[in-house]
């Protein structure tokens, strides 16, 4: 789905660059998430890694609900 969004939004002459930037950002985010998860696992324990994942999921849910409620108001 992200590829379709990039293809639709990027100008044709910059499409390759857009895909490269998206790949770079995705890779860096995955690297950061892996380092954070590994650090939590090693320093605090396995439960901390899963608690952090649950906390991030809750924050994402709240963010989606907030954005969704704002879209209904604007529409």
Beta strands, then each sheet from edge to edge (+ up, - down):
end
